[in-house]
Amino acid sequence: MAAMAVALRGLGGRFRWRTQAVAGGVRVAARGAAGQRDYDLLVIGGGSGGLACAKEAAQLGRKVAVVDYVEPSPRGTRWGLGGTCVNVGCIPKKLMHQAALLGGLIRDAPHYGWEVAQPVPHDWRKMAEAVQNHVKSLNWGHRVQLQDRKVKYFNIKASFVDEHTVCGVAKGGKEILLSADHIIIATGGRPRYPTHIEGALEYGITSDDIFWLKESPGKTLVVGASYVALECAGFLTGIGLDATVMIRSIPLRGFDQQMSSMVIEHMASHGTQFLRGCAPSRVRRLPDGHLQVTWEDRTTGKEDTGTFDTVLWAIGRVPDTRSLNLEKAGVDTSPDTQKILVDSREGTSVPHIYAIGDVVEGRPELTPTAIMAGRLLVQRLFGGSSDVMDYDNVPTTVFTPLEYGCVGLSEEEAVARHGQEHVEVYHAHYKPLEFTVAGRDASQCYVKMVCLREPPQLVLGLHFLGPNAGEVTQGFALGIKCGASYAQVMRTVGIHPTCSEEVVKLRISKRSGLDPTVTGC
């Protein structure tokens, strides 16, 4: 082997790869005799944030590798390159949400003169196949983009050997060692299973599975009150399935609670059932294949049961750090959440190891924040930049049947931070023009702007409940990011007739006690 190493080293006095015989396969070693490392940057995790890092570094002329491996879900679901957002998150969720919205538009169509026989059946298999095919096209696109940028991709499950080196086992039993000057951890998270509940793991599914089901989930119990839970229950109801949401405490924890309550009210009035203050205790499979769920009403203490075709757990997520052997590299994690601890520049406890995205303690679990944080990090490492990620005023949207978009502080956060006497809230109900002809209920279409009371009344937060909330919120997020005041928003000319113009028509303060109802156009 020593002779092989000399031969491989060649005239340059260095080499990138050498092989060693090991039990069970072949090891590919990562270092040359001179101690030089294989890559300028190694990214662990092929999700949105990790891929953004890799592509940015490659564009800056660096030698880059990405390692990514998807551990199959307990149900055996697996997917390709692209991470949660592409495969089991934002993309398939939004497409299935769109399917549900189309169902509502079909019901509206006769009011606009379209002769459509009602009811129109929905074909889960056809929708799922179309969504899955689109996701697979994105998987392929990411592979091509990495190849075009000369980024090396390894489909291996990586773990640290030391602070500059990771190892993994490829197909065929080949053990691979990779070293790099800089390492970015972007492994994201996975859905949490309530393993203390009998039958939860054996019979339940999560968001890792729902989008890849070939057959309709049928009558579904969604356990949890996260945005994932409400979005899934919303599109299931929208395509005509029986969906029930079991909520232990409060919906949409961390979001504005007035808006959260209105989201629930709208869903309940449009067919989604809710079990409030309940917690499941057992899931059993009946002889006929259905699932019997037992739960406790935490208010009365009474036990109850129900029968479902599918049980979907949406009770939060856990960071995908367990198999990384972070202790071998000296990377510190939170003892409570196991998320990686970083500073304001995404640096971990090890100077050349960084972390971005959902795997990081205290960061928003949002795809765009991971992408931007990753790009800015790479620009600091290799592009001479000093710009750091600003995590304030990050906009987001919950894609429930009536969408909820927000940016900035909730009303509760504003009051906690500044005091009730220093906060002014302007609000209004409104009726989208599109709802009028079809006679749709607009009771929960609502917008509010949270401001400082003292002039110039800086806008602290904007909350919008209604159609196309993501599009509306994205536009106003720019102004709020730039420090917009209430007066500046009120001097902005609206686009008529749109839902977004309701934001620039907010004249009624909650403190005034006046009726905020707006009749619309």
C-alpha positions in Angstrom: 0.0 0.0 0.0 2.9 2.3 0.7 4.1 1.7 -2.9 0.7 2.5 -4.2 0.7 5.8 -2.2 4.0 6.8 -3.7 2.8 6.0 -7.2 -0.4 8.0 -6.7 1.4 11.0 -5.3 3.3 11.6 -8.5 5.6 14.5 -9.3 3.4 17.1 -7.5 4.0 15.6 -4.1 0.3 15.3 -3.3 -2.7 13.2 -4.2 -6.5 13.5 -3.7 -7.6 9.9 -3.4 -6.0 6.6 -2.3 -7.7 3.3 -1.5 -7.1 1.0 1.4 -8.4 -2.5 1.8 -10.9 -2.7 4.7 -13.3 -5.3 6.0 -16.5 -5.1 4.1 -15.4 -3.0 1.2 -13.0 -0.3 0.1 -12.2 2.9 1.9 -11.5 6.1 0.0 -9.3 8.2 2.0 -9.4 12.0 2.1 -6.0 13.4 2.7 -2.7 13.5 0.9 0.7 13.3 2.5 1.0 17.0 2.6 -2.1 17.3 4.7 -4.0 19.2 2.0 -7.8 18.7 2.1 -10.0 17.5 -0.7 -12.4 20.5 -0.9 -12.5 24.2 0.0 -16.1 23.6 1.1 -18.1 20.5 2.1 -21.8 20.9 2.6 -23.7 18.3 4.6 -27.3 18.3 3.5 -28.8 18.6 0.0 -31.8 20.7 0.9 -32.6 24.3 -0.2 -30.0 25.9 2.1 -27.3 23.4 1.5 -27.6 23.5 -2.3 -27.6 27.3 -2.2 -24.3 27.3 -0.3 -22.8 24.8 -2.7 -23.8 26.6 -5.9 -22.7 30.0 -4.5 -19.3 28.7 -3.6 -18.9 27.0 -6.9 -19.7 30.3 -8.7 -17.0 31.9 -6.6 -14.5 29.4 -8.1 -14.2 27.1 -5.1 -13.9 23.3 -5.1 -17.1 22.1 -3.5 -18.8 18.8 -2.5 -22.3 18.1 -1.2 -23.2 15.0 0.8 -26.8 14.1 1.2 -28.8 11.0 2.2 -32.5 10.6 3.0 -33.2 8.1 5.7 -36.5 6.4 4.7 -39.5 7.3 6.9 -40.8 4.6 9.3 -43.3 3.9 6.6 -40.5 3.5 4.1 -41.0 6.7 2.1 -37.9 8.0 0.4 -37.1 10.8 -2.1 -34.4 12.4 -4.0 -32.1 15.5 -3.8 -33.6 18.8 -2.7 -34.5 18.4 0.9 -37.8 18.8 2.8 -39.1 21.8 0.8 -38.8 20.2 -2.6 -39.9 16.7 -1.7 -42.2 16.7 1.4 -42.8 20.3 2.2 -43.4 23.6 0.4 -43.7 22.4 -3.1 -46.0 19.4 -2.9 -48.0 21.2 -0.2 -48.6 24.2 -2.3 -49.6 22.1 -5.3 -52.1 20.1 -3.2 -53.4 23.4 -1.7 -53.9 24.6 -5.3 -55.9 21.4 -6.0 -58.2 22.2 -3.1 -58.6 25.9 -4.2 -59.5 24.7 -7.7 -62.3 22.7 -6.2 -63.7 25.8 -4.6 -63.5 27.7 -7.9 -65.4 24.9 -9.7 -68.2 25.3 -7.2 -68.1 29.1 -7.9 -68.1 28.6 -11.7 -71.9 28.2 -12.2 -72.4 31.7 -10.6 -70.2 33.1 -13.4 -72.1 31.3 -16.2 -70.1 28.1 -16.5 -72.3 25.1 -16.7 -70.4 22.6 -14.6 -72.2 19.5 -13.3 -72.0 19.3 -9.6 -70.5 17.6 -7.6 -67.2 17.1 -9.5 -65.2 14.1 -8.1 -61.6 14.4 -7.3 -59.0 11.7 -8.2 -56.3 11.5 -5.6 -54.2 9.1 -7.6 -54.0 11.4 -10.6 -53.2 14.5 -8.5 -50.5 12.6 -6.5 -48.9 11.3 -9.6 -48.7 14.7 -11.2 -47.3 16.3 -8.0 -44.7 13.5 -7.6 -43.6 13.7 -11.2 -43.0 17.5 -10.8 -41.0 16.8 -7.6 -38.9 14.2 -9.4 -38.2 16.7 -12.2 -36.9 19.1 -9.5 -34.7 16.3 -8.1 -33.2 15.8 -11.5 -32.8 19.6 -12.0 -30.8 19.9 -8.8 -28.5 17.1 -9.9 -27.9 18.7 -13.3 -27.2 22.1 -11.7 -24.6 20.6 -9.4 -23.0 18.9 -12.3 -23.0 22.0 -14.4 -21.2 23.9 -11.6 -18.7 21.0 -11.1 -20.0 20.4 -7.6 -19.3 16.8 -6.5 -22.4 15.1 -5.1 -22.1 12.1 -2.8 -25.3 10.2 -1.9 -24.0 9.0 1.4 -24.9 9.4 5.1 -22.1 11.5 6.5 -20.8 11.5 10.0 -17.8 13.4 11.5 -14.5 11.7 12.0 -12.7 14.8 13.2 -13.2 18.6 12.8 -12.2 18.6 9.1 -13.3 15.1 8.0 -16.5 13.2 7.5 -17.1 9.6 6.4 -19.9 7.7 4.9 -20.7 4.4 3.2 -21.7 4.4 -0.4 -23.6 1.7 -2.3 -21.6 -1.5 -2.6 -20.0 -1.0 0.9 -17.4 1.5 -0.1 -16.4 3.7 2.8 -15.7 7.3 1.8 -13.6 9.9 3.7 -13.9 13.5 2.7 -12.1 16.4 4.1 -12.6 20.2 3.6 -11.2 23.5 4.9 -14.8 24.7 5.6 -17.9 22.6 6.4 -21.5 23.8 6.4 -24.1 21.6 8.2 -27.6 22.0 6.6 -29.3 18.8 7.4 -32.7 20.3 8.3 -35.2 18.3 10.4 -37.6 15.4 10.3 -41.2 15.1 11.7 -41.5 14.1 15.4 -43.3 10.9 16.2 -45.0 10.6 19.6 -43.3 7.3 20.4 -44.9 7.2 23.9 -48.3 6.6 22.3 -49.1 3.0 21.6 -49.3 2.4 17.9 -48.1 5.8 16.8 -45.1 4.6 15.0 -46.6 1.4 13.6 -49.8 2.9 12.2 -49.3 6.7 11.8 -47.8 8.7 9.0 -46.3 12.2 8.9 -45.7 14.9 6.3 -42.8 12.7 5.1 -45.5 10.3 3.7 -48.7 12.2 2.9 -47.5 13.6 -0.4 -46.2 10.3 -1.7 -49.3 8.2 -1.0 -50.5 6.5 -4.2 -54.0 6.0 -2.8 -56.3 8.5 -1.1 -55.7 8.7 2.7 -59.5 8.7 3.1 -60.9 9.8 6.5 -58.0 11.4 8.2 -57.2 12.4 11.8 -54.5 15.1 11.9 -52.9 15.3 15.3 -51.3 18.7 16.0 -52.0 22.4 15.6 -48.9 23.5 13.7 -49.0 25.1 10.3 -48.2 21.7 8.8 -51.2 20.2 10.5 -53.6 22.9 9.4 -52.3 23.1 5.9 -52.7 19.3 5.4 -56.1 19.2 7.0 -57.1 22.2 4.8 -56.3 20.6 1.5 -57.7 17.2 2.5 -61.0 18.9 3.3 -60.8 21.0 0.1 -60.5 17.9 -2.1 -63.6 16.4 -0.4 -62.1 14.1 2.2 -63.2 13.8 5.9 -60.5 15.6 7.9 -60.4 16.1 11.7 -57.7 18.1 13.6 -56.9 17.2 17.2 -55.5 20.2 19.1 -54.0 19.7 22.5 -53.5 23.4 23.4 -53.4 26.4 21.0 -53.3 26.6 17.2 -50.3 28.0 15.4 -48.1 28.6 18.4 -45.8 31.5 17.8 -48.2 33.2 15.4 -50.6 36.0 16.2 -53.4 34.3 18.2 -56.2 36.5 16.9 -55.3 35.6 13.4 -54.8 31.9 14.3 -58.3 31.7 15.8 -59.8 33.2 12.7 -57.9 30.6 10.6 -59.5 27.8 12.7 -63.0 29.5 12.5 -62.8 29.6 8.7 -61.7 25.9 8.4 -64.4 24.8 10.8 -67.1 26.6 8.9 -65.9 25.0 5.7 -65.9 21.4 6.7 -62.8 20.6 8.8 -63.7 19.1 12.2 -61.8 20.0 15.3 -61.2 18.2 18.6 -60.0 20.9 21.0 -58.2 20.2 24.2 -57.7 16.5 23.4 -54.6 14.3 23.4 -54.4 10.8 21.8 -53.3 7.9 24.0 -53.5 4.8 21.7 -53.8 3.8 18.0 -55.0 0.3 17.1 -55.6 -1.4 13.8 -59.0 -3.0 13.6 -59.7 -6.3 11.8 -61.3 -4.4 8.9 -58.1 -2.4 8.4 -59.4 0.9 9.9 -57.5 2.6 12.7 -59.2 3.1 16.1 -57.8 6.1 18.0 -58.4 6.6 21.7 -58.0 10.0 23.2 -58.5 11.9 26.4 -60.5 15.2 26.7 -58.1 17.1 28.9 -60.9 19.4 30.1 -63.3 16.7 31.3 -60.8 13.9 31.8 -63.1 11.6 29.8 -61.9 9.1 27.2 -63.3 8.8 23.7 -62.6 6.9 20.5 -62.9 7.4 16.8 -62.2 5.4 13.6 -60.1 6.7 10.8 -58.4 5.5 7.6 -55.2 7.5 8.3 -53.6 9.1 11.3 -51.2 12.0 10.4 -48.8 13.2 13.1 -48.0 16.9 12.8 -46.7 17.7 16.2 -43.4 19.4 15.4 -40.0 18.5 14.0 -36.6 17.4 15.4 -33.2 18.4 14.0 -31.5 15.8 11.8 -28.3 15.7 13.9 -28.3 12.4 15.7 -26.1 10.5 13.2 -23.6 13.3 12.5 -21.3 12.4 15.4 -21.0 16.1 16.1 -19.1 15.4 19.3 -16.2 14.0 17.2 -15.9 17.5 15.7 -16.5 19.4 18.9 -19.7 21.1 17.6 -22.0 22.2 20.5 -25.8 21.6 20.5 -28.6 22.7 22.7 -29.2 20.1 25.4 -33.0 20.7 25.1 -33.6 20.6 21.4 -30.4 19.0 20.0 -30.2 21.8 17.5 -26.8 23.3 16.7 -25.7 26.5 18.5 -24.4 29.2 16.3 -23.4 32.9 16.5 -24.7 35.8 14.4 -22.4 34.7 11.6 -23.7 31.1 11.5 -20.5 29.9 13.2 -20.6 26.9 15.5 -18.3 26.2 18.4 -15.7 25.1 15.8 -14.2 28.0 13.9 -14.4 26.5 10.4 -17.7 24.6 10.8 -21.0 26.4 10.2 -24.7 25.6 10.3 -27.7 27.1 8.6 -31.5 26.4 8.4 -33.8 24.3 10.4 -31.0 22.4 12.2 -29.9 25.6 14.0 -31.2 26.7 17.4 -33.4 29.9 17.3 -33.7 30.3 13.5 -37.0 30.4 11.6 -37.7 27.1 10.0 -38.3 28.6 6.6 -36.7 27.7 3.3 -36.0 31.2 2.1 -34.1 32.1 5.3 -31.9 29.1 4.9 -31.2 30.0 1.3 -30.3 33.6 2.1 -28.3 32.7 5.2 -26.3 30.2 3.2 -25.5 32.5 0.3 -24.5 35.3 2.6 -22.3 32.9 4.6 -20.5 31.7 1.5 -20.0 35.3 0.3 -18.3 36.0 3.6 -16.1 32.9 3.4 -15.0 33.2 -0.2 -16.3 36.5 -1.7 -14.9 39.2 0.7 -18.4 40.2 1.9 -19.2 41.2 5.5 -23.0 41.1 5.2 -24.8 38.9 7.8 -28.3 37.5 7.7 -31.0 39.7 9.3 -33.6 37.5 10.8 -36.0 40.3 11.7 -39.1 41.0 9.7 -39.0 37.7 7.8 -42.4 37.2 6.0 -44.2 33.9 5.8 -47.5 32.5 4.9 -49.6 29.6 6.2 -51.4 28.0 3.2 -54.6 27.1 4.9 -57.8 27.3 2.8 -58.0 31.0 3.6 -54.3 31.9 3.6 -52.6 33.7 6.5 -49.6 35.9 5.6 -47.6 37.8 8.2 -44.4 39.8 8.6 -42.9 41.3 11.7 -44.3 41.1 15.3 -47.6 39.6 16.3 -49.8 41.8 18.4 -48.9 39.8 21.5 -45.1 40.2 20.8 -45.5 43.9 20.2 -47.3 44.5 23.5 -44.8 42.3 25.4 -41.8 44.2 23.8 -43.1 47.8 23.9 -46.1 47.8 26.3 -49.8 48.1 25.6 -49.7 51.9 25.9 -47.1 52.2 23.2 -48.8 50.0 20.6 -51.6 51.0 18.1 -53.3 48.4 16.0 -55.2 49.3 12.8 -57.6 46.7 11.4 -60.4 46.0 9.0 -62.6 43.2 7.7 -63.1 43.2 4.0 -64.8 41.2 1.3 -62.8 40.2 -1.8 -64.6 41.2 -5.0 -64.2 37.6 -6.2 -66.4 36.4 -3.3 -69.4 38.6 -4.2 -70.9 37.0 -7.2 -70.6 33.5 -5.8 -71.9 34.6 -2.5 -68.9 33.3 -0.6 -68.6 33.9 3.2 -66.0 36.6 3.9 -66.4 36.6 7.7 -62.7 35.8 8.3 -61.2 38.0 5.6 -59.3 40.4 7.9 -56.2 42.5 7.9 -54.4 44.3 10.8 -51.3 46.4 11.1 -49.4 46.6 14.4 -47.6 49.9 14.9 -45.8 52.0 17.5 -48.2 54.6 18.8 -45.7 57.4 18.9 -45.1 59.3 15.6 -44.1 58.4 13.0 -45.8 55.1 14.0 -43.3 52.6 12.8 -45.0 49.5 11.4 -44.0 46.5 13.7 -46.1 43.9 12.0 -48.6 43.1 9.3 -51.1 40.3 9.3 -53.3 39.4 6.4 -56.0 36.7 6.2 -57.5 36.2 2.7 -56.9 35.0 -0.8 -53.3 35.1 -2.1 -52.0 36.1 1.3 -48.4 35.2 0.3 -48.4 37.5 -2.7 -49.8 40.4 -0.6 -47.4 39.9 2.3 -44.3 39.6 0.1 -44.9 43.0 -1.4 -45.5 44.8 1.9 -42.6 43.0 3.5 -40.2 45.1 1.6 -41.6 48.3 3.0 -41.6 47.0 6.5 -38.0 45.8 6.1 -37.1 49.3 5.1 -38.7 50.8 8.1 -42.1 52.0 6.8 -44.3 54.0 9.0 -48.1 53.9 9.2 -48.3 57.3 7.5 -46.2 56.1 4.5 -48.4 53.1 4.1 -51.5 55.3 4.1 -49.9 57.5 1.4 -49.4 54.5 -0.8 -51.9 54.3 -3.7 -53.7 51.0 -3.8 -54.3 48.9 -6.9 -58.0 48.6 -7.5 -59.8 46.2 -7.2 -57.5 44.0 -5.2 -57.3 42.4 -1.8 -53.9 44.0 -1.2 -55.3 47.5 -1.4 -57.1 46.8 1.9 -53.8 47.2 3.6 -53.4 50.9 2.5 -57.0 51.7 3.5 -56.6 50.8 7.2 -58.1 53.8 9.1 -59.7 52.3 12.2 -57.7 51.7 15.3 -58.7 48.9 17.7 -58.4 51.4 20.5 -61.2 53.5 19.0 -63.7 50.8 19.4 -65.3 51.5 16.0 -66.7 48.7 13.8 -63.8 47.7 11.4 -66.2 46.1 8.9 -65.5 47.1 5.3 -68.1 46.2 2.6 -65.6 46.1 -0.2 -65.9 47.5 -3.7 
